Amino acid sequence: MCGAMCGALSACITVNAPSKPIVIELNINIKQEVVYRLAADAGKTIDSNKEIF
């Protein structure tokens, strides 16, 4: 009986690869964070060296 059930279940599942590749686009904008960090660092530099600026 187990052989009949196993044989029936094994033919039910098929897996096929897609015809086109899967494309995942990750557009990450890191410019804002970099500009913010540079602006904060520049502000600290100007405050600590007021005689230069």
PDBQT receptor file of N, H, CA, C and O in Angstrom, charges set to zero:
ATOM      1  N   MET A   1       0.825  -1.195   0.000  1.00  0.00    +0.000 N 
ATOM      2  CA  MET A   1       0.000   0.000   0.000  1.00  0.00    +0.000 C 
ATOM      3  C   MET A   1       0.868   1.258   0.000  1.00  0.00    +0.000 C 
ATOM      4  O   MET A   1       0.568   2.229  -0.694  1.00  0.00    +0.000 OA
ATOM      5  N   CYS A   2       1.947   1.229   0.785  1.00  0.00    +0.000 N 
ATOM      6  H   CYS A   2       2.191   0.440   1.349  1.00  0.00    +0.000 HD
ATOM      7  CA  CYS A   2       2.840   2.395   0.829  1.00  0.00    +0.000 C 
ATOM      8  C   CYS A   2       3.479   2.645  -0.531  1.00  0.00    +0.000 C 
ATOM      9  O   CYS A   2       3.663   3.792  -0.939  1.00  0.00    +0.000 OA
ATOM     10  N   GLY A   3       3.813   1.576  -1.219  1.00  0.00    +0.000 N 
ATOM     11  H   GLY A   3       3.664   0.644  -0.887  1.00  0.00    +0.000 HD
ATOM     12  CA  GLY A   3       4.424   1.721  -2.540  1.00  0.00    +0.000 C 
ATOM     13  C   GLY A   3       3.490   2.390  -3.527  1.00  0.00    +0.000 C 
ATOM     14  O   GLY A   3       3.936   3.189  -4.351  1.00  0.00    +0.000 OA
ATOM     15  N   ALA A   4       2.208   2.083  -3.464  1.00  0.00    +0.000 N 
ATOM     16  H   ALA A   4       1.845   1.434  -2.795  1.00  0.00    +0.000 HD
ATOM     17  CA  ALA A   4       1.233   2.693  -4.373  1.00  0.00    +0.000 C 
ATOM     18  C   ALA A   4       1.057   4.170  -4.057  1.00  0.00    +0.000 C 
ATOM     19  O   ALA A   4       0.948   4.988  -4.970  1.00  0.00    +0.000 OA
ATOM     20  N   MET A   5       1.028   4.522  -2.772  1.00  0.00    +0.000 N 
ATOM     21  H   MET A   5       1.117   3.857  -2.030  1.00  0.00    +0.000 HD
ATOM     22  CA  MET A   5       0.848   5.928  -2.378  1.00  0.00    +0.000 C 
ATOM     23  C   MET A   5       2.091   6.743  -2.718  1.00  0.00    +0.000 C 
ATOM     24  O   MET A   5       1.975   7.871  -3.197  1.00  0.00    +0.000 OA
ATOM     25  N   CYS A   6       3.253   6.199  -2.481  1.00  0.00    +0.000 N 
ATOM     26  H   CYS A   6       3.347   5.283  -2.091  1.00  0.00    +0.000 HD
ATOM     27  CA  CYS A   6       4.495   6.916  -2.787  1.00  0.00    +0.000 C 
ATOM     28  C   CYS A   6       4.634   7.129  -4.286  1.00  0.00    +0.000 C 
ATOM     29  O   CYS A   6       5.078   8.192  -4.720  1.00  0.00    +0.000 OA
ATOM     30  N   GLY A   7       4.272   6.157  -5.064  1.00  0.00    +0.000 N 
ATOM     31  H   GLY A   7       3.911   5.294  -4.712  1.00  0.00    +0.000 HD
ATOM     32  CA  GLY A   7       4.347   6.272  -6.519  1.00  0.00    +0.000 C 
ATOM     33  C   GLY A   7       3.371   7.314  -7.036  1.00  0.00    +0.000 C 
ATOM     34  O   GLY A   7       3.688   8.026  -7.989  1.00  0.00    +0.000 OA
ATOM     35  N   ALA A   8       2.202   7.422  -6.438  1.00  0.00    +0.000 N 
ATOM     36  H   ALA A   8       1.945   6.844  -5.664  1.00  0.00    +0.000 HD
ATOM     37  CA  ALA A   8       1.195   8.395  -6.870  1.00  0.00    +0.000 C 
ATOM     38  C   ALA A   8       1.614   9.807  -6.496  1.00  0.00    +0.000 C 
ATOM     39  O   ALA A   8       1.366  10.736  -7.265  1.00  0.00    +0.000 OA
ATOM     40  N   LEU A   9       2.231   9.997  -5.357  1.00  0.00    +0.000 N 
ATOM     41  H   LEU A   9       2.433   9.242  -4.732  1.00  0.00    +0.000 HD
ATOM     42  CA  LEU A   9       2.612  11.336  -4.897  1.00  0.00    +0.000 C 
ATOM     43  C   LEU A   9       3.859  11.857  -5.600  1.00  0.00    +0.000 C 
ATOM     44  O   LEU A   9       3.997  13.067  -5.777  1.00  0.00    +0.000 OA
ATOM     45  N   SER A  10       4.749  10.997  -5.995  1.00  0.00    +0.000 N 
ATOM     46  H   SER A  10       4.637  10.014  -5.852  1.00  0.00    +0.000 HD
ATOM     47  CA  SER A  10       5.998  11.460  -6.583  1.00  0.00    +0.000 C 
ATOM     48  C   SER A  10       5.812  12.076  -7.965  1.00  0.00    +0.000 C 
ATOM     49  O   SER A  10       6.664  12.855  -8.392  1.00  0.00    +0.000 OA
ATOM     50  N   ALA A  11       4.761  11.768  -8.666  1.00  0.00    +0.000 N 
ATOM     51  H   ALA A  11       4.069  11.135  -8.319  1.00  0.00    +0.000 HD
ATOM     52  CA  ALA A  11       4.545  12.296 -10.012  1.00  0.00    +0.000 C 
ATOM     53  C   ALA A  11       3.740  13.590 -10.009  1.00  0.00    +0.000 C 
ATOM     54  O   ALA A  11       3.475  14.137 -11.080  1.00  0.00    +0.000 OA
ATOM     55  N   CYS A  12       3.344  14.099  -8.846  1.00  0.00    +0.000 N 
ATOM     56  H   CYS A  12       3.559  13.654  -7.977  1.00  0.00    +0.000 HD
ATOM     57  CA  CYS A  12       2.462  15.269  -8.775  1.00  0.00    +0.000 C 
ATOM     58  C   CYS A  12       3.206  16.602  -8.842  1.00  0.00    +0.000 C 
ATOM     59  O   CYS A  12       2.615  17.607  -9.236  1.00  0.00    +0.000 OA
ATOM     60  N   ILE A  13       4.451  16.635  -8.478  1.00  0.00    +0.000 N 
ATOM     61  H   ILE A  13       4.931  15.818  -8.159  1.00  0.00    +0.000 HD
ATOM     62  CA  ILE A  13       5.169  17.907  -8.357  1.00  0.00    +0.000 C 
ATOM     63  C   ILE A  13       6.220  18.008  -9.454  1.00  0.00    +0.000 C 
ATOM     64  O   ILE A  13       7.056  17.118  -9.613  1.00  0.00    +0.000 OA
ATOM     65  N   THR A  14       6.166  19.118 -10.217  1.00  0.00    +0.000 N 
ATOM     66  H   THR A  14       5.486  19.840 -10.088  1.00  0.00    +0.000 HD
ATOM     67  CA  THR A  14       7.201  19.395 -11.207  1.00  0.00    +0.000 C 
ATOM     68  C   THR A  14       7.701  20.821 -10.990  1.00  0.00    +0.000 C 
ATOM     69  O   THR A  14       6.919  21.721 -10.682  1.00  0.00    +0.000 OA
ATOM     70  N   VAL A  15       8.979  21.016 -11.150  1.00  0.00    +0.000 N 
ATOM     71  H   VAL A  15       9.614  20.285 -11.400  1.00  0.00    +0.000 HD
ATOM     72  CA  VAL A  15       9.594  22.328 -10.982  1.00  0.00    +0.000 C 
ATOM     73  C   VAL A  15      10.298  22.686 -12.282  1.00  0.00    +0.000 C 
ATOM     74  O   VAL A  15      11.142  21.938 -12.775  1.00  0.00    +0.000 OA
ATOM     75  N   ASN A  16       9.935  23.848 -12.830  1.00  0.00    +0.000 N 
ATOM     76  H   ASN A  16       9.250  24.456 -12.429  1.00  0.00    +0.000 HD
ATOM     77  CA  ASN A  16      10.546  24.302 -14.080  1.00  0.00    +0.000 C 
ATOM     78  C   ASN A  16      11.230  25.650 -13.852  1.00  0.00    +0.000 C 
ATOM     79  O   ASN A  16      10.722  26.494 -13.114  1.00  0.00    +0.000 OA
ATOM     80  N   ALA A  17      12.358  25.841 -14.474  1.00  0.00    +0.000 N 
ATOM     81  H   ALA A  17      12.771  25.156 -15.073  1.00  0.00    +0.000 HD
ATOM     82  CA  ALA A  17      13.047  27.129 -14.400  1.00  0.00    +0.000 C 
ATOM     83  C   ALA A  17      12.315  28.136 -15.279  1.00  0.00    +0.000 C 
ATOM     84  O   ALA A  17      11.775  27.761 -16.319  1.00  0.00    +0.000 OA
ATOM     85  N   PRO A  18      12.286  29.418 -14.879  1.00  0.00    +0.000 N 
ATOM     86  CA  PRO A  18      11.626  30.425 -15.705  1.00  0.00    +0.000 C 
ATOM     87  C   PRO A  18      12.384  30.631 -17.016  1.00  0.00    +0.000 C 
ATOM     88  O   PRO A  18      13.594  30.420 -17.083  1.00  0.00    +0.000 OA
ATOM     89  N   SER A  19      11.661  31.045 -18.054  1.00  0.00    +0.000 N 
ATOM     90  H   SER A  19      10.677  31.217 -18.000  1.00  0.00    +0.000 HD
ATOM     91  CA  SER A  19      12.297  31.256 -19.353  1.00  0.00    +0.000 C 
ATOM     92  C   SER A  19      13.163  32.514 -19.365  1.00  0.00    +0.000 C 
ATOM     93  O   SER A  19      14.149  32.584 -20.097  1.00  0.00    +0.000 OA
ATOM     94  N   LYS A  20      12.790  33.520 -18.543  1.00  0.00    +0.000 N 
ATOM     95  H   LYS A  20      11.989  33.463 -17.948  1.00  0.00    +0.000 HD
ATOM     96  CA  LYS A  20      13.574  34.752 -18.443  1.00  0.00    +0.000 C 
ATOM     97  C   LYS A  20      14.247  34.805 -17.074  1.00  0.00    +0.000 C 
ATOM     98  O   LYS A  20      13.699  34.281 -16.104  1.00  0.00    +0.000 OA
ATOM     99  N   PRO A  21      15.416  35.424 -16.974  1.00  0.00    +0.000 N 
ATOM    100  CA  PRO A  21      16.072  35.528 -15.666  1.00  0.00    +0.000 C 
ATOM    101  C   PRO A  21      15.283  36.441 -14.728  1.00  0.00    +0.000 C 
ATOM    102  O   PRO A  21      14.619  37.379 -15.168  1.00  0.00    +0.000 OA
ATOM    103  N   ILE A  22      15.365  36.155 -13.458  1.00  0.00    +0.000 N 
ATOM    104  H   ILE A  22      15.904  35.393 -13.100  1.00  0.00    +0.000 HD
ATOM    105  CA  ILE A  22      14.710  36.987 -12.455  1.00  0.00    +0.000 C 
ATOM    106  C   ILE A  22      15.608  38.189 -12.195  1.00  0.00    +0.000 C 
ATOM    107  O   ILE A  22      16.790  38.028 -11.892  1.00  0.00    +0.000 OA
ATOM    108  N   VAL A  23      15.056  39.389 -12.312  1.00  0.00    +0.000 N 
ATOM    109  H   VAL A  23      14.096  39.520 -12.558  1.00  0.00    +0.000 HD
ATOM    110  CA  VAL A  23      15.820  40.618 -12.129  1.00  0.00    +0.000 C 
ATOM    111  C   VAL A  23      15.291  41.339 -10.905  1.00  0.00    +0.000 C 
ATOM    112  O   VAL A  23      14.094  41.611 -10.808  1.00  0.00    +0.000 OA
ATOM    113  N   ILE A  24      16.173  41.646  -9.977  1.00  0.00    +0.000 N 
ATOM    114  H   ILE A  24      17.145  41.425 -10.057  1.00  0.00    +0.000 HD
ATOM    115  CA  ILE A  24      15.811  42.415  -8.789  1.00  0.00    +0.000 C 
ATOM    116  C   ILE A  24      16.611  43.710  -8.842  1.00  0.00    +0.000 C 
ATOM    117  O   ILE A  24      17.841  43.694  -8.795  1.00  0.00    +0.000 OA
ATOM    118  N   GLU A  25      15.906  44.822  -8.939  1.00  0.00    +0.000 N 
ATOM    119  H   GLU A  25      14.907  44.835  -8.977  1.00  0.00    +0.000 HD
ATOM    120  CA  GLU A  25      16.572  46.119  -9.006  1.00  0.00    +0.000 C 
ATOM    121  C   GLU A  25      16.571  46.761  -7.627  1.00  0.00    +0.000 C 
ATOM    122  O   GLU A  25      15.518  46.956  -7.020  1.00  0.00    +0.000 OA
ATOM    123  N   LEU A  26      17.743  47.080  -7.149  1.00  0.00    +0.000 N 
ATOM    124  H   LEU A  26      18.599  46.922  -7.642  1.00  0.00    +0.000 HD
ATOM    125  CA  LEU A  26      17.878  47.742  -5.859  1.00  0.00    +0.000 C 
ATOM    126  C   LEU A  26      18.503  49.109  -6.081  1.00  0.00    +0.000 C 
ATOM    127  O   LEU A  26      19.722  49.240  -6.184  1.00  0.00    +0.000 OA
ATOM    128  N   ASN A  27      17.666  50.109  -6.152  1.00  0.00    +0.000 N 
ATOM    129  H   ASN A  27      16.676  50.003  -6.069  1.00  0.00    +0.000 HD
ATOM    130  CA  ASN A  27      18.148  51.474  -6.304  1.00  0.00    +0.000 C 
ATOM    131  C   ASN A  27      18.185  52.109  -4.925  1.00  0.00    +0.000 C 
ATOM    132  O   ASN A  27      17.157  52.530  -4.396  1.00  0.00    +0.000 OA
ATOM    133  N   ILE A  28      19.361  52.174  -4.356  1.00  0.00    +0.000 N 
ATOM    134  H   ILE A  28      20.196  51.833  -4.786  1.00  0.00    +0.000 HD
ATOM    135  CA  ILE A  28      19.517  52.700  -3.004  1.00  0.00    +0.000 C 
ATOM    136  C   ILE A  28      20.188  54.054  -3.096  1.00  0.00    +0.000 C 
ATOM    137  O   ILE A  28      21.255  54.191  -3.694  1.00  0.00    +0.000 OA
ATOM    138  N   ASN A  29      19.566  55.040  -2.508  1.00  0.00    +0.000 N 
ATOM    139  H   ASN A  29      18.699  54.929  -2.022  1.00  0.00    +0.000 HD
ATOM    140  CA  ASN A  29      20.102  56.393  -2.550  1.00  0.00    +0.000 C 
ATOM    141  C   ASN A  29      20.848  56.656  -1.245  1.00  0.00    +0.000 C 
ATOM    142  O   ASN A  29      20.227  56.849  -0.200  1.00  0.00    +0.000 OA
ATOM    143  N   ILE A  30      22.185  56.664  -1.305  1.00  0.00    +0.000 N 
ATOM    144  H   ILE A  30      22.690  56.507  -2.154  1.00  0.00    +0.000 HD
ATOM    145  CA  ILE A  30      22.985  56.924  -0.118  1.00  0.00    +0.000 C 
ATOM    146  C   ILE A  30      23.549  58.340  -0.121  1.00  0.00    +0.000 C 
ATOM    147  O   ILE A  30      24.263  58.728   0.804  1.00  0.00    +0.000 OA
ATOM    148  N   LYS A  31      23.236  59.098  -1.139  1.00  0.00    +0.000 N 
ATOM    149  H   LYS A  31      22.657  58.782  -1.890  1.00  0.00    +0.000 HD
ATOM    150  CA  LYS A  31      23.779  60.447  -1.273  1.00  0.00    +0.000 C 
ATOM    151  C   LYS A  31      23.354  61.336  -0.108  1.00  0.00    +0.000 C 
ATOM    152  O   LYS A  31      24.161  62.109   0.408  1.00  0.00    +0.000 OA
ATOM    153  N   GLN A  32      22.113  61.235   0.303  1.00  0.00    +0.000 N 
ATOM    154  H   GLN A  32      21.457  60.607  -0.116  1.00  0.00    +0.000 HD
ATOM    155  CA  GLN A  32      21.604  62.087   1.364  1.00  0.00    +0.000 C 
ATOM    156  C   GLN A  32      22.371  61.869   2.666  1.00  0.00    +0.000 C 
ATOM    157  O   GLN A  32      22.723  62.835   3.342  1.00  0.00    +0.000 OA
ATOM    158  N   GLU A  33      22.628  60.633   3.019  1.00  0.00    +0.000 N 
ATOM    159  H   GLU A  33      22.342  59.848   2.470  1.00  0.00    +0.000 HD
ATOM    160  CA  GLU A  33      23.342  60.337   4.254  1.00  0.00    +0.000 C 
ATOM    161  C   GLU A  33      24.780  60.841   4.187  1.00  0.00    +0.000 C 
ATOM    162  O   GLU A  33      25.277  61.406   5.161  1.00  0.00    +0.000 OA
ATOM    163  N   VAL A  34      25.449  60.650   3.066  1.00  0.00    +0.000 N 
ATOM    164  H   VAL A  34      25.045  60.192   2.274  1.00  0.00    +0.000 HD
ATOM    165  CA  VAL A  34      26.831  61.089   2.911  1.00  0.00    +0.000 C 
ATOM    166  C   VAL A  34      26.916  62.608   2.994  1.00  0.00    +0.000 C 
ATOM    167  O   VAL A  34      27.795  63.142   3.670  1.00  0.00    +0.000 OA
ATOM    168  N   VAL A  35      26.016  63.307   2.315  1.00  0.00    +0.000 N 
ATOM    169  H   VAL A  35      25.302  62.874   1.765  1.00  0.00    +0.000 HD
ATOM    170  CA  VAL A  35      26.012  64.772   2.351  1.00  0.00    +0.000 C 
ATOM    171  C   VAL A  35      25.745  65.255   3.767  1.00  0.00    +0.000 C 
ATOM    172  O   VAL A  35      26.378  66.206   4.224  1.00  0.00    +0.000 OA
ATOM    173  N   TYR A  36      24.826  64.618   4.459  1.00  0.00    +0.000 N 
ATOM    174  H   TYR A  36      24.312  63.845   4.088  1.00  0.00    +0.000 HD
ATOM    175  CA  TYR A  36      24.509  65.005   5.839  1.00  0.00    +0.000 C 
ATOM    176  C   TYR A  36      25.720  64.833   6.749  1.00  0.00    +0.000 C 
ATOM    177  O   TYR A  36      26.021  65.713   7.554  1.00  0.00    +0.000 OA
ATOM    178  N   ARG A  37      26.404  63.723   6.627  1.00  0.00    +0.000 N 
ATOM    179  H   ARG A  37      26.159  63.008   5.972  1.00  0.00    +0.000 HD
ATOM    180  CA  ARG A  37      27.584  63.474   7.462  1.00  0.00    +0.000 C 
ATOM    181  C   ARG A  37      28.697  64.479   7.155  1.00  0.00    +0.000 C 
ATOM    182  O   ARG A  37      29.352  64.992   8.062  1.00  0.00    +0.000 OA
ATOM    183  N   LEU A  38      28.900  64.753   5.858  1.00  0.00    +0.000 N 
ATOM    184  H   LEU A  38      28.369  64.337   5.121  1.00  0.00    +0.000 HD
ATOM    185  CA  LEU A  38      29.931  65.719   5.489  1.00  0.00    +0.000 C 
ATOM    186  C   LEU A  38      29.575  67.116   5.990  1.00  0.00    +0.000 C 
ATOM    187  O   LEU A  38      30.452  67.853   6.440  1.00  0.00    +0.000 OA
ATOM    188  N   ALA A  39      28.297  67.484   5.915  1.00  0.00    +0.000 N 
ATOM    189  H   ALA A  39      27.585  66.884   5.549  1.00  0.00    +0.000 HD
ATOM    190  CA  ALA A  39      27.870  68.801   6.385  1.00  0.00    +0.000 C 
ATOM    191  C   ALA A  39      28.069  68.922   7.887  1.00  0.00    +0.000 C 
ATOM    192  O   ALA A  39      28.510  69.966   8.367  1.00  0.00    +0.000 OA
ATOM    193  N   ALA A  40      27.755  67.884   8.628  1.00  0.00    +0.000 N 
ATOM    194  H   ALA A  40      27.397  67.036   8.237  1.00  0.00    +0.000 HD
ATOM    195  CA  ALA A  40      27.942  67.911  10.079  1.00  0.00    +0.000 C 
ATOM    196  C   ALA A  40      29.421  68.010  10.425  1.00  0.00    +0.000 C 
ATOM    197  O   ALA A  40      29.807  68.769  11.314  1.00  0.00    +0.000 OA
ATOM    198  N   ASP A  41      30.243  67.245   9.726  1.00  0.00    +0.000 N 
ATOM    199  H   ASP A  41      29.929  66.628   9.004  1.00  0.00    +0.000 HD
ATOM    200  CA  ASP A  41      31.686  67.280   9.970  1.00  0.00    +0.000 C 
ATOM    201  C   ASP A  41      32.267  68.639   9.599  1.00  0.00    +0.000 C 
ATOM    202  O   ASP A  41      33.128  69.160  10.308  1.00  0.00    +0.000 OA
ATOM    203  N   ALA A  42      31.804  69.217   8.491  1.00  0.00    +0.000 N 
ATOM    204  H   ALA A  42      31.105  68.794   7.914  1.00  0.00    +0.000 HD
ATOM    205  CA  ALA A  42      32.287  70.538   8.082  1.00  0.00    +0.000 C 
ATOM    206  C   ALA A  42      31.877  71.594   9.095  1.00  0.00    +0.000 C 
ATOM    207  O   ALA A  42      32.653  72.502   9.396  1.00  0.00    +0.000 OA
ATOM    208  N   GLY A  43      30.669  71.484   9.621  1.00  0.00    +0.000 N 
ATOM    209  H   GLY A  43      30.038  70.747   9.377  1.00  0.00    +0.000 HD
ATOM    210  CA  GLY A  43      30.223  72.434  10.647  1.00  0.00    +0.000 C 
ATOM    211  C   GLY A  43      31.081  72.357  11.895  1.00  0.00    +0.000 C 
ATOM    212  O   GLY A  43      31.424  73.388  12.474  1.00  0.00    +0.000 OA
ATOM    213  N   LYS A  44      31.430  71.162  12.315  1.00  0.00    +0.000 N 
ATOM    214  H   LYS A  44      31.152  70.325  11.844  1.00  0.00    +0.000 HD
ATOM    215  CA  LYS A  44      32.293  70.994  13.498  1.00  0.00    +0.000 C 
ATOM    216  C   LYS A  44      33.683  71.566  13.224  1.00  0.00    +0.000 C 
ATOM    217  O   LYS A  44      34.272  72.202  14.097  1.00  0.00    +0.000 OA
ATOM    218  N   THR A  45      34.208  71.347  12.026  1.00  0.00    +0.000 N 
ATOM    219  H   THR A  45      33.729  70.830  11.316  1.00  0.00    +0.000 HD
ATOM    220  CA  THR A  45      35.533  71.858  11.670  1.00  0.00    +0.000 C 
ATOM    221  C   THR A  45      35.535  73.382  11.669  1.00  0.00    +0.000 C 
ATOM    222  O   THR A  45      36.478  74.000  12.164  1.00  0.00    +0.000 OA
ATOM    223  N   ILE A  46      34.504  73.985  11.123  1.00  0.00    +0.000 N 
ATOM    224  H   ILE A  46      33.739  73.483  10.721  1.00  0.00    +0.000 HD
ATOM    225  CA  ILE A  46      34.423  75.443  11.098  1.00  0.00    +0.000 C 
ATOM    226  C   ILE A  46      34.299  76.003  12.511  1.00  0.00    +0.000 C 
ATOM    227  O   ILE A  46      34.935  77.005  12.840  1.00  0.00    +0.000 OA
ATOM    228  N   ASP A  47      33.490  75.366  13.339  1.00  0.00    +0.000 N 
ATOM    229  H   ASP A  47      32.974  74.552  13.071  1.00  0.00    +0.000 HD
ATOM    230  CA  ASP A  47      33.327  75.836  14.721  1.00  0.00    +0.000 C 
ATOM    231  C   ASP A  47      34.621  75.718  15.513  1.00  0.00    +0.000 C 
ATOM    232  O   ASP A  47      34.917  76.580  16.341  1.00  0.00    +0.000 OA
ATOM    233  N   SER A  48      35.387  74.676  15.274  1.00  0.00    +0.000 N 
ATOM    234  H   SER A  48      35.146  73.976  14.601  1.00  0.00    +0.000 HD
ATOM    235  CA  SER A  48      36.616  74.489  16.046  1.00  0.00    +0.000 C 
ATOM    236  C   SER A  48      37.786  75.315  15.496  1.00  0.00    +0.000 C 
ATOM    237  O   SER A  48      38.801  75.461  16.178  1.00  0.00    +0.000 OA
ATOM    238  N   ASN A  49      37.664  75.861  14.271  1.00  0.00    +0.000 N 
ATOM    239  H   ASN A  49      36.840  75.743  13.717  1.00  0.00    +0.000 HD
ATOM    240  CA  ASN A  49      38.730  76.661  13.652  1.00  0.00    +0.000 C 
ATOM    241  C   ASN A  49      38.176  77.975  13.133  1.00  0.00    +0.000 C 
ATOM    242  O   ASN A  49      38.348  78.302  11.959  1.00  0.00    +0.000 OA
ATOM    243  N   LYS A  50      37.521  78.720  13.984  1.00  0.00    +0.000 N 
ATOM    244  H   LYS A  50      37.380  78.455  14.938  1.00  0.00    +0.000 HD
ATOM    245  CA  LYS A  50      36.877  79.965  13.554  1.00  0.00    +0.000 C 
ATOM    246  C   LYS A  50      37.892  80.993  13.042  1.00  0.00    +0.000 C 
ATOM    247  O   LYS A  50      37.569  81.827  12.197  1.00  0.00    +0.000 OA
ATOM    248  N   GLU A  51      39.107  80.923  13.558  1.00  0.00    +0.000 N 
ATOM    249  H   GLU A  51      39.370  80.245  14.245  1.00  0.00    +0.000 HD
ATOM    250  CA  GLU A  51      40.112  81.897  13.132  1.00  0.00    +0.000 C 
ATOM    251  C   GLU A  51      40.540  81.688  11.677  1.00  0.00    +0.000 C 
ATOM    252  O   GLU A  51      41.000  82.633  11.035  1.00  0.00    +0.000 OA
ATOM    253  N   ILE A  52      40.402  80.493  11.155  1.00  0.00    +0.000 N 
ATOM    254  H   ILE A  52      40.029  79.725  11.676  1.00  0.00    +0.000 HD
ATOM    255  CA  ILE A  52      40.767  80.217   9.766  1.00  0.00    +0.000 C 
ATOM    256  C   ILE A  52      39.679  80.701   8.819  1.00  0.00    +0.000 C 
ATOM    257  O   ILE A  52      39.968  81.212   7.737  1.00  0.00    +0.000 OA
ATOM    258  N   PHE A  53      38.445  80.540   9.225  1.00  0.00    +0.000 N 
ATOM    259  H   PHE A  53      38.209  80.125  10.104  1.00  0.00    +0.000 HD
ATOM    260  CA  PHE A  53      37.323  80.891   8.356  1.00  0.00    +0.000 C 
ATOM    261  C   PHE A  53      36.852  82.270   8.729  1.00  0.00    +0.000 C 
ATOM    262  O   PHE A  53      35.908  82.784   8.129  1.00  0.00    +0.000 OA
TER     263      PHE A  53
